[in-house]
Amino acid sequence: MHVVHGSAPPIHLLERLTRALTYRELLLNLVRKELRVRYKDSVLGFTWSMLNPILYLAVFYVVFNVFLTGGIPYFPVFMLSGLLPWTLFATSLSTGAGSVVANGPLLKKVSFPREVLPLASVGGGLFHFFLQMLVLFAFLLVFRYPFVSEFLVLVPVAIFVEILLVAAFAILLSALTVYLRDIQHFIELALLAWFWMTPIIYPVALVADKLNPRGWFGFYLINPITPIIMSFQRAFYNRISPRNESGVTRVLLDLPMSWYLQRLAYVAVFALVLLVVAQLVFARLEGNFAEEL
């Protein structure tokens, strides 16, 4: 690992952001490149992104509607409404962290804002996310699931906040990974633990029942991705206590729209602070990227 000596030049965050925005055409081209590389020589191409949630829906529909009927009603909708935003977060984070290292030869040939590389990974993840959302919408419409409500307003807000959050993480980790390659392996383990700390396959109401008496549920909500997942579940699953063959099952929390918007605002503030920190770290470290790569 190369240690940077001497004083670094002054960092002007607004100037860096403006410069990165002027390279939006390069950003789009890098997103296209990532998509082409991922599906190179593939017959089905982008269809593979949609087959994953389709398989989830088919398996969960059969398992929980035919065999395990005493669990969460309409479990495929519950599961997928939380799994899709999580997949966007996890995929963008892991690919974004290794984006600078993966594009080492490009860094040595062309001058451009290096932050564009992790942002392109986020853009690629967002593209796949929207394809997978089409599968969820198709399922909801075909099976006439009553998801239309005022809480759908939460979806674009949650997507925007998630993009801010994952972009900040990707920029920060992409710079650190150049010097510490073990970070990419750590991310795999961290995401595994993070997945189970997020209410994706289990109901958040169950967590609240267990932790609220001890006053610990507030600590559970510190997880920045949790309010985003909860917002998607409230928008699409939209059932507080549905009835199954065993009786009533508490799944979501009966909270007003203002609660979700407030929590998303907290995550947005955290993401913006993290984005500033990420830009500072990236600007300090990028001077020696070429030497390390």
Residue pairs with C-beta under 8 A, 6 or more apart in sequence:
1 179
1 180
1 292
2 179
2 288
2 291
2 292
4 284
4 285
4 287
4 288
8 283
8 284
8 287
11 279
11 280
11 283
11 284
13 276
13 279
13 280
13 283
16 113
16 115
16 279
16 283
17 279
19 113
20 27
20 113
20 115
20 116
20 119
23 112
23 113
23 116
26 112
26 116
27 116
27 119
27 120
27 123
28 123
30 116
30 117
30 120
30 123
31 120
31 123
31 124
31 127
33 120
34 95
34 120
34 121
34 123
34 124
35 46
35 124
35 127
38 124
39 45
39 46
39 48
42 48
44 51
46 131
49 128
49 131
49 132
50 131
50 132
50 134
50 135
52 132
53 80
53 83
53 84
53 132
53 135
53 136
54 135
56 76
56 79
56 80
56 83
57 76
57 80
57 135
57 139
60 75
60 76
60 79
61 76
64 71
64 72
64 75
64 76
69 244
69 245
70 244
70 245
70 246
71 244
71 249
72 78
72 203
72 242
72 244
72 249
72 251
73 239
73 242
73 243
73 244
73 249
74 145
74 237
74 239
74 242
76 139
77 136
77 139
77 140
77 145
77 147
77 236
77 237
78 203
78 233
78 237
78 251
79 200
79 201
80 135
80 136
80 139
81 136
81 232
81 233
81 235
81 236
81 237
82 198
82 199
82 200
82 201
82 229
82 232
82 233
83 200
84 129
84 132
84 133
84 136
84 232
85 129
85 158
85 159
85 162
85 225
85 228
85 229
85 232
86 195
86 198
86 200
86 225
86 229
87 128
87 129
87 132
88 125
88 126
88 128
88 129
88 162
88 166
89 162
89 165
89 166
89 225
89 228
90 191
90 194
90 195
91 125
91 128
92 121
92 122
92 124
92 125
92 126
92 166
92 170
93 166
93 169
93 170
93 173
93 187
93 191
94 184
94 187
94 188
94 191
95 121
95 124
95 125
96 118
96 119
96 121
96 122
96 166
96 167
96 169
96 170
96 171
96 173
96 174
97 118
97 169
97 170
97 173
97 174
97 177
97 183
97 184
97 187
98 174
98 177
98 184
99 117
99 118
99 120
99 121
99 170
99 174
100 107
100 114
100 117
100 118
100 174
100 175
100 177
100 178
100 289
100 293
101 174
101 177
101 178
101 181
101 293
103 117
104 289
104 293
107 114
107 289
107 290
107 293
108 290
108 293
114 282
114 286
114 289
115 171
115 279
115 282
117 174
118 167
118 170
118 171
118 173
118 174
119 167
119 170
119 171
121 170
122 163
122 166
122 167
122 170
125 166
126 163
136 236
139 145
140 147
140 236
146 238
147 235
147 236
147 237
147 238
149 235
149 238
150 257
151 231
151 234
151 235
151 238
151 257
151 260
152 235
153 235
153 257
154 231
154 232
154 234
154 235
154 257
154 260
154 261
154 264
155 231
155 232
155 235
155 236
157 231
157 261
157 264
158 227
158 228
158 231
158 232
158 235
158 264
160 268
161 228
161 264
161 267
161 268
161 271
162 225
162 228
164 268
164 271
164 272
164 275
165 224
165 225
165 228
165 267
165 270
165 271
165 274
167 271
167 275
168 271
168 272
168 274
168 275
168 277
168 278
169 274
169 278
171 275
171 278
171 279
171 282
172 274
172 277
172 278
172 281
172 282
173 183
173 187
174 282
175 278
175 281
175 282
175 285
175 286
176 183
176 281
176 285
177 183
177 184
178 285
178 289
178 292
178 293
179 285
179 292
194 223
194 225
197 220
197 223
198 223
198 225
198 226
198 229
199 207
199 226
199 229
199 230
199 233
200 229
203 249
203 250
203 251
203 252
204 226
204 230
204 233
204 251
204 252
204 253
205 240
205 241
205 250
205 251
205 252
205 253
206 250
207 217
207 220
208 217
208 253
209 250
211 217
211 219
211 220
220 226
221 227
221 263
224 267
224 270
224 271
227 260
227 263
227 264
227 266
227 267
228 264
228 267
230 252
230 253
230 260
230 263
231 260
231 263
231 264
233 252
234 252
234 255
234 260
237 251
237 252
238 252
239 251
239 252
240 250
240 251
240 252
240 253
240 254
241 248
241 249
241 250
241 251
242 248
242 249
242 251
243 249
